[in-house]
Amino acid sequence: MTRETQLAGAFVDLADSLADDFDPVTLLDRLARHCVEIVGADAVGIMLAGSRGSLRTMAVTDDSAALVELFQLQVGEGPCLDSFRSGRPVDVPDLVESTDRWPQFVPLAVRWGYRGAHALPLRAHERVIGSVNLLLNNPGPLPDVDLGLAQSLADVAALALVHWSPDALRPTDIDTRAQAAVTTKAVIEMAAGMLAECSGISLPEAHSALRAYAVHRGGGLVSTAQAIVRRAVPLERVLTTLPRA
């Protein structure tokens, strides 16, 4: 498959906010995956602003990226936060050279295997609603064309996100839509936590079971998570979708 074909598919994938199974968490997971597959990042983390501008991690491509994103939020420093606050890209080809800028963040990121970072604003109609963090295992810049592609993918995803209108909330502005997306993430995490606690499986396994059951029942991930939280679906039924050892 050519890169042009990949790009065309990615833009369609991210722009289809009218699909029956569309939800913001899946959308941002797709954005993260496309940034790895097309742009060449080794890992990606995506944050979104909720109420009062507080950021929440919405999508990551692996556990190490999840820890790096969480640590940024805990210490209040890092490329993702700077990009969100400034509304501009933050390019750091070698994190070690930015230790003075982020004295707490850099040592942990390097410890987890990342030497470069490029953070991009997630923006809709000139409003910054979050940020995308492209993490690299080796120091060095990403080509300008790749950074431009990543920003274009992020812009398309952000526009799809703010045109998403959940039935329960009917948001009317960008901030409310962003908060609605953060709320859906919280519901999904709660449902996965319930599954993990009930069965003793890990959270990644619980997320896999949740997604598999959503596909099995032909519903969206968010509506499935909501049904689990409401206890409208027996937890044991969801867990039957886990592959047997």
C-alpha positions as CSV (number, residue, x, y, z in Angstrom):
1,M,0.0,0.0,0.0
2,T,1.4,3.4,-1.0
3,R,1.7,6.2,1.5
4,E,-0.8,8.2,-0.6
5,T,-3.3,5.4,-0.2
6,Q,-2.7,5.2,3.5
7,L,-3.3,9.0,3.8
8,A,-6.5,8.9,1.9
9,G,-7.8,6.1,4.1
10,A,-6.7,7.9,7.2
11,F,-8.5,11.1,6.4
12,V,-11.7,9.2,5.6
13,D,-11.3,7.2,8.8
14,L,-10.9,10.3,10.9
15,A,-13.6,12.4,9.2
16,D,-16.5,10.0,9.3
17,S,-18.3,11.4,12.4
18,L,-21.7,10.3,11.0
19,A,-21.0,6.6,11.3
20,D,-23.3,4.8,13.7
21,D,-20.4,3.5,15.8
22,F,-18.5,6.8,15.9
23,D,-17.3,7.8,19.3
24,P,-14.5,10.2,20.4
25,V,-12.3,7.6,22.1
26,T,-12.2,5.4,19.0
27,L,-11.5,8.5,16.9
28,L,-8.5,9.5,19.0
29,D,-7.2,6.0,19.1
30,R,-7.3,6.0,15.3
31,L,-5.5,9.3,15.2
32,A,-2.7,7.9,17.4
33,R,-2.4,4.8,15.3
34,H,-2.2,6.7,12.0
35,C,0.5,8.9,13.5
36,V,2.6,5.8,14.1
37,E,1.9,4.1,10.8
38,I,2.1,7.0,8.5
39,V,4.1,9.7,10.2
40,G,6.7,7.4,11.7
41,A,6.5,8.2,15.4
42,D,7.5,5.3,17.7
43,A,4.7,6.1,20.2
44,V,1.9,8.6,20.5
45,G,-0.1,10.1,23.3
46,I,-3.1,12.4,22.9
47,M,-4.5,14.7,25.5
48,L,-7.9,16.6,25.5
49,A,-9.0,19.5,27.6
50,G,-12.0,19.0,29.8
51,S,-13.7,21.4,32.1
52,R,-11.7,24.5,33.1
53,G,-9.0,23.6,30.7
54,S,-7.7,20.6,32.6
55,L,-6.0,18.0,30.4
56,R,-6.8,14.3,30.4
57,T,-5.0,11.5,28.5
58,M,-7.4,10.2,25.9
59,A,-5.3,7.8,23.7
60,V,-1.9,6.2,23.8
61,T,-0.3,3.6,21.6
62,D,1.5,1.7,24.4
63,D,2.0,1.5,28.2
64,S,5.3,3.5,28.2
65,A,3.6,6.4,26.4
66,A,0.8,6.2,28.9
67,L,3.2,6.6,31.8
68,V,5.0,9.5,30.0
69,E,1.7,11.3,29.4
70,L,0.5,10.7,32.9
71,F,3.7,12.0,34.4
72,Q,3.4,15.2,32.3
73,L,0.1,15.9,33.9
74,Q,1.3,15.0,37.4
75,V,4.3,17.4,37.3
76,G,2.7,20.0,35.1
77,E,5.5,20.1,32.5
78,G,6.4,18.6,29.2
79,P,6.0,19.1,25.4
80,C,2.3,18.2,25.3
81,L,1.4,20.8,28.0
82,D,3.5,23.5,26.4
83,S,1.9,22.9,23.0
84,F,-1.6,23.1,24.5
85,R,-0.8,26.3,26.4
86,S,0.9,28.1,23.5
87,G,-1.3,26.7,20.7
88,R,1.9,26.0,18.7
89,P,4.0,23.0,17.8
90,V,6.9,22.1,20.2
91,D,9.8,20.3,18.5
92,V,12.4,18.6,20.7
93,P,14.8,16.5,18.5
94,D,16.8,15.5,21.6
95,L,15.1,15.5,25.0
96,V,18.4,15.4,26.8
97,E,19.1,19.0,25.6
98,S,15.8,20.2,27.2
99,T,16.5,19.0,30.8
100,D,16.7,22.6,32.0
101,R,13.3,23.3,30.4
102,W,11.6,20.2,31.9
103,P,13.8,19.0,34.8
104,Q,11.3,16.4,36.0
105,F,9.8,15.2,32.7
106,V,13.0,14.6,30.7
107,P,14.7,12.1,33.0
108,L,11.6,9.9,33.2
109,A,10.9,10.1,29.4
110,V,14.5,9.1,28.7
111,R,14.3,6.3,31.3
112,W,11.3,4.9,29.4
113,G,13.2,4.9,26.2
114,Y,12.2,8.2,24.5
115,R,14.8,10.6,23.2
116,G,12.8,12.9,20.9
117,A,9.3,14.5,21.1
118,H,7.2,16.6,18.8
119,A,4.0,17.9,20.3
120,L,1.2,19.4,18.1
121,P,-1.9,21.4,19.1
122,L,-5.2,19.6,18.6
123,R,-7.3,22.5,17.3
124,A,-10.8,23.2,16.0
125,H,-11.9,26.4,14.4
126,E,-8.7,28.1,15.8
127,R,-9.5,26.8,19.3
128,V,-7.0,24.6,21.0
129,I,-8.7,21.7,22.7
130,G,-5.8,19.4,23.3
131,S,-2.4,18.2,22.0
132,V,-0.8,15.3,20.3
133,N,2.6,14.0,21.4
134,L,4.8,12.2,18.9
135,L,7.5,10.2,20.8
136,L,10.7,8.9,19.2
137,N,13.0,6.3,20.5
138,N,16.1,7.9,18.9
139,P,17.1,11.5,18.9
140,G,16.7,13.4,15.7
141,P,14.1,15.6,14.0
142,L,11.0,14.4,12.1
143,P,10.9,15.7,8.5
144,D,8.8,18.9,8.1
145,V,6.5,17.0,5.7
146,D,5.8,14.4,8.3
147,L,5.1,17.0,11.0
148,G,2.8,18.7,8.5
149,L,0.9,15.5,7.8
150,A,0.6,14.8,11.6
151,Q,-0.9,18.3,12.1
152,S,-3.3,17.8,9.2
153,L,-4.5,14.5,10.6
154,A,-4.9,16.1,14.0
155,D,-6.9,19.0,12.6
156,V,-9.3,16.6,10.7
157,A,-9.8,14.6,13.9
158,A,-10.5,17.7,16.0
159,L,-13.1,18.9,13.5
160,A,-14.8,15.5,13.6
161,L,-14.7,15.5,17.3
162,V,-16.4,18.9,17.7
163,H,-19.1,17.9,15.2
164,W,-19.9,14.8,17.3
165,S,-23.1,15.2,19.2
166,P,-23.9,12.6,21.8
167,D,-27.6,12.0,22.3
168,A,-27.4,12.4,26.1
169,L,-25.7,15.7,26.1
170,R,-26.5,17.6,22.8
171,P,-23.5,19.9,23.3
172,T,-23.7,23.3,21.5
173,D,-20.1,24.6,21.6
174,I,-16.6,23.4,21.2
175,D,-15.8,23.4,25.0
176,T,-18.9,21.4,25.8
177,R,-18.2,18.9,23.0
178,A,-14.6,18.4,24.3
179,Q,-15.9,17.9,27.8
180,A,-18.4,15.4,26.5
181,A,-15.5,13.4,24.9
182,V,-13.6,13.5,28.2
183,T,-16.7,12.2,30.0
184,T,-17.1,9.3,27.6
185,K,-13.5,8.3,28.3
186,A,-14.2,8.3,32.0
187,V,-17.2,6.0,31.4
188,I,-15.1,3.6,29.4
189,E,-12.4,3.5,32.1
190,M,-15.0,2.9,34.7
191,A,-16.5,0.0,32.7
192,A,-13.1,-1.5,32.2
193,G,-12.3,-1.2,35.9
194,M,-15.5,-3.0,36.8
195,L,-14.6,-5.8,34.5
196,A,-11.0,-6.0,35.8
197,E,-12.2,-6.0,39.4
198,C,-14.8,-8.6,38.8
199,S,-12.6,-11.1,37.1
200,G,-9.1,-10.4,38.3
201,I,-7.8,-9.6,34.7
202,S,-5.6,-6.7,33.8
203,L,-6.9,-3.4,32.6
204,P,-5.6,-3.9,29.1
205,E,-7.4,-7.3,29.0
206,A,-10.6,-5.6,30.3
207,H,-10.4,-3.0,27.6
208,S,-10.0,-5.8,25.0
209,A,-13.0,-7.6,26.3
210,L,-15.0,-4.4,26.3
211,R,-14.2,-3.6,22.7
212,A,-14.7,-7.2,21.6
213,Y,-18.2,-7.3,23.2
214,A,-19.1,-3.9,21.6
215,V,-18.3,-5.4,18.2
216,H,-20.1,-8.6,19.1
217,R,-23.3,-6.8,20.1
218,G,-23.1,-4.5,17.1
219,G,-23.1,-1.4,19.3
220,G,-20.7,1.5,19.9
221,L,-17.9,1.3,22.5
222,V,-19.5,4.2,24.5
223,S,-23.0,2.8,24.6
224,T,-21.6,-0.6,25.6
225,A,-19.6,0.9,28.5
226,Q,-22.6,2.9,29.6
227,A,-24.7,-0.3,29.7
228,I,-22.0,-2.0,31.8
229,V,-21.8,0.9,34.3
230,R,-25.6,0.8,34.6
231,R,-25.4,-3.0,35.2
232,A,-27.7,-3.4,32.2
233,V,-25.3,-6.1,30.9
234,P,-24.0,-8.9,33.1
235,L,-20.2,-8.6,33.5
236,E,-19.8,-12.3,33.0
237,R,-21.4,-12.0,29.5
238,V,-18.8,-9.4,28.5
239,L,-16.0,-11.5,29.8
240,T,-16.9,-14.4,27.5
241,T,-15.4,-12.4,24.6
242,L,-11.9,-12.8,26.1
243,P,-9.9,-15.4,24.2
244,R,-9.3,-18.6,26.1
245,A,-5.7,-19.5,27.0
